Amino acid sequence: MDSRSEVTWNELHTGLRKIRVRRWFLWLLVLAYVPLMMVALRAQDTKQVVAVSFVVWLLLLIVAVAMMALARCPVCGYCFHMSGYLFRPVRRCFECGLHLTADKQALKEQAGSSTKASGPGEGGIK
């Protein structure tokens, strides 16, 4: 896939939605660390509960980072968040420059063009 015209809106939306879900999972997992450790520290057998909680959290973190790093761009097919061997969770694809919210922006533009085409005097400035 070399150009954006080859990708339908549904494919674009599905691919970017998958990337956004993976990003949310990673960030929520990172934010869950402190509350998880606070709960673990209040347990009866503190050392064991903290160790098990940390290991489980770390394994989930490794899975989340791997899922996010290997997410493919729906336009160019390369890894969305990878630049060579570097993982950088930015909002644009490193290869084609596709923005993470390109599907939402396209939908807004389509809605904006349909309201402009509806005619003057319908809620606009005269």
Summary of the structure (lengths in Angstrom):
residues: 126
radius of gyration: 21.1
end to end distance: 43.7
largest distance: 71.7
contacts: 302
relative contact order: 0.14
helix: 60%
strand: 6%
